[in-house]
């Protein structure tokens, strides 16, 4: 029986209007401080699903580091069973990871490992990536997203940022060959995002939505003038698809 391991590190988004946890991350409102970024990330993940998941008829999906499972609605339609996996007590998780984060599954027992916004929080990225390689079948795929540029955001820790070359290097050194590499949000747009983030805590809360509304529109405009080629070299977030090479 096949397994699919999905690694999604969701933040603790607040519920609004009786939405399920994580919905604000998927469908943010225009005055959300991450409006444009979250929309673009969602679209990029949907593109990855079409290219690398859709039609594969995977049996089991394990959300590895599942948090509040914000992307469950996009993946569960492509698998027979969706299973969350996380550290400690998490009602969304059916599988509890070992204290160091190891997956309690056999070698070469899964088809897909997807890690979204986890790697920057991991104490030992090499161990994390080699664990992903260990559980993947020879024809499996790693799909991972992590930051190039972003503000400090401990959850509970925040250790790493990568250049495009640096991220490719640590992934290949862990036993993978990169087959797809995409940047989300270019340099000038991300500069504006960081500028907004530097201002927002200086303002009273009631004024912040006005700042977000203006800045998110400018971020959108400046990202439109960036080419995808430039984003692939220098971006807010990188999405990588890789296959194991050590089998």
C-alpha positions in Angstrom: 0.0 0.0 0.0 1.3 3.4 -0.9 1.9 6.3 1.5 2.0 10.0 0.9 3.7 12.2 3.5 2.8 15.8 3.5 4.9 18.1 5.6 3.0 21.4 6.2 4.1 23.7 9.0 1.1 25.9 9.5 1.1 28.9 11.8 -1.6 29.3 14.5 -4.0 31.4 12.4 -7.0 32.8 14.3 -10.5 31.7 13.4 -12.8 34.3 11.9 -16.5 34.0 11.0 -16.6 30.3 12.0 -14.0 29.4 9.4 -11.9 26.3 10.0 -8.4 26.9 11.3 -6.0 27.8 8.5 -8.6 29.3 6.2 -7.3 32.8 6.7 -4.0 31.5 5.5 -5.6 30.2 2.3 -8.0 32.9 1.6 -6.7 36.1 3.3 -8.6 39.3 3.1 -7.2 42.4 1.3 -6.2 44.0 4.6 -4.3 41.0 5.9 -0.6 41.8 6.4 0.3 38.8 4.2 -2.5 39.1 1.6 -0.5 39.0 -1.6 2.1 36.5 -0.4 -0.4 34.0 1.0 -2.4 34.1 -2.3 0.7 33.6 -4.4 1.9 30.7 -2.2 -1.5 29.0 -2.4 -1.5 29.3 -6.2 2.1 28.0 -6.4 1.1 25.0 -4.3 -1.9 24.3 -6.5 0.4 24.4 -9.5 2.7 21.9 -7.9 -0.3 19.6 -7.2 -1.3 19.7 -10.8 2.3 18.9 -12.0 3.4 16.4 -9.4 0.4 14.9 -7.4 -2.8 15.0 -9.5 -3.6 11.7 -11.2 -1.0 9.7 -9.3 -3.7 7.8 -7.2 -1.8 7.9 -4.0 -3.3 5.8 -1.2 -2.3 7.6 2.0 -1.3 11.1 2.7 0.6 11.9 5.9 0.8 15.6 6.8 4.2 15.7 8.4 4.3 18.5 11.0 0.7 19.1 10.3 -0.1 22.0 12.6 -3.6 23.2 11.7 -3.6 21.5 8.3 -4.4 24.6 6.2 -3.8 22.9 2.9 -5.7 19.7 3.6 -8.6 20.7 1.3 -6.2 20.8 -1.7 -4.6 17.4 -1.1 -7.2 15.2 0.3 -9.1 14.9 -3.0 -6.0 13.2 -4.5 -5.5 10.5 -1.9 -7.6 7.8 -0.2 -6.7 8.7 3.4 -5.3 11.9 4.8 -3.2 11.4 8.0 -1.7 14.2 10.1 1.7 13.7 11.9 3.2 16.0 14.4 5.1 16.4 17.6 3.4 16.4 21.0 -0.3 16.8 21.4 -2.1 18.0 18.3 -5.7 16.9 17.6 -5.1 17.1 13.9 -2.4 14.4 14.1 -3.0 10.7 14.0 0.7 9.9 14.1 3.0 11.2 16.7 6.6 11.9 15.6 9.6 10.9 17.7 11.1 13.7 19.8 13.8 14.5 17.2 11.1 14.6 14.5 11.8 11.1 13.0 8.9 9.6 11.1 7.8 6.2 12.6 7.6 4.5 9.2 9.8 2.0 7.4 12.5 2.8 4.9 11.3 3.4 1.3 7.6 3.3 2.4 6.2 6.6 1.0 5.7 8.2 -2.3 5.6 11.9 -1.6 7.1 14.1 1.1 5.8 17.7 1.1 7.3 20.1 3.6 5.7 23.6 3.7 7.4 26.3 5.8 9.0 23.8 8.2 12.7 23.8 7.2 13.5 27.2 8.6 12.3 26.1 12.0 14.2 22.8 12.1 17.3 22.6 14.4 19.1 20.2 12.1 18.0 20.6 8.4 20.4 17.9 7.2 18.9 15.3 9.5 15.4 16.5 8.5 16.1 16.1 4.8 17.8 12.8 5.1 14.9 11.5 7.1 12.7 12.5 4.2 15.0 10.7 1.8 15.0 7.6 4.0 11.2 7.1 3.9 10.9 7.9 0.2 10.6 5.2 -2.5 13.0 5.2 -5.4 10.4 7.0 -7.6 9.1 9.2 -4.8 9.2 13.0 -4.6 10.1 15.6 -2.0 8.1 18.8 -2.3 9.4 21.5 0.0 8.8 25.2 0.6 10.9 27.5 2.8 12.0 31.1 3.0 14.6 33.1 1.1 13.6 36.4 2.7 11.2 36.8 5.7 11.0 38.5 9.0 12.0 36.6 12.2 9.1 34.3 13.2 9.9 31.8 16.0 7.6 28.7 16.0 8.9 27.9 18.5 12.3 28.7 17.0 13.3 30.3 13.7 16.8 29.3 12.5 17.4 29.6 8.8 17.0 31.5 5.5 18.4 30.3 2.2 19.7 31.6 -1.1 18.6 29.6 -4.1 22.0 28.1 -4.4 22.3 27.3 -0.7 18.9 25.6 -0.6 19.7 23.4 -3.7 23.0 22.5 -2.0 21.6 21.2 1.3 18.9 19.3 -0.6 21.3 17.6 -3.0 23.7 16.8 -0.1 20.9 15.0 1.7 20.5 12.6 -1.2 18.2 14.3 -3.7 18.2 15.6 -7.3 16.3 18.8 -7.8 13.8 18.5 -10.6 11.7 21.7 -10.1 12.7 25.0 -8.4 10.4 28.0 -8.3 10.6 31.3 -6.5 7.5 33.0 -5.0 7.6 36.9 -4.6 10.5 38.7 -6.1 13.2 40.9 -4.6 11.6 44.3 -4.9 8.2 43.1 -3.8 9.7 41.3 -0.8 11.6 44.5 0.1 8.3 46.3 0.4 6.9 43.4 2.5 9.8 43.8 4.9 9.3 47.5 4.9 5.7 47.1 5.9 6.6 44.6 8.6 9.1 47.1 10.0 6.4 49.7 10.3 3.4 47.8 11.4 4.3 47.3 15.1 5.0 51.0 15.4 1.3 51.8 14.6 -1.8 51.5 16.8 -3.7 48.3 15.9 -6.7 50.3 14.5 -4.4 51.9 11.9 -2.6 48.8 10.7 -5.3 47.6 8.3 -4.9 50.9 6.4 -1.1 50.3 6.1 -1.7 46.7 4.9 -4.2 47.7 2.3 -1.8 50.3 0.8 1.3 48.2 1.0 -0.2 44.9 -0.2 -1.3 46.7 -3.4 2.2 48.1 -4.0 3.7 44.7 -3.3 1.4 43.2 -5.9 2.4 45.9 -8.5 6.2 45.5 -7.9 6.0 41.7 -8.1 4.3 41.9 -11.4 7.4 43.6 -12.9 9.7 40.8 -11.7 10.4 38.0 -14.1 10.0 34.4 -13.0 13.6 33.8 -13.9 14.7 36.5 -11.4 12.3 35.0 -8.7 13.9 31.6 -9.2 17.2 33.1 -8.1 16.1 35.6 -5.5 12.7 35.3 -3.7 10.7 35.4 -0.5 10.0 31.7 -0.7 11.3 28.8 -2.8 9.3 25.7 -3.8 11.4 22.7 -4.6 10.5 19.3 -6.1 13.3 16.7 -5.8 13.7 13.0 -6.3 15.9 10.7 -4.2 19.2 9.6 -5.8 20.7 7.3 -3.2 18.4 4.3 -3.8 
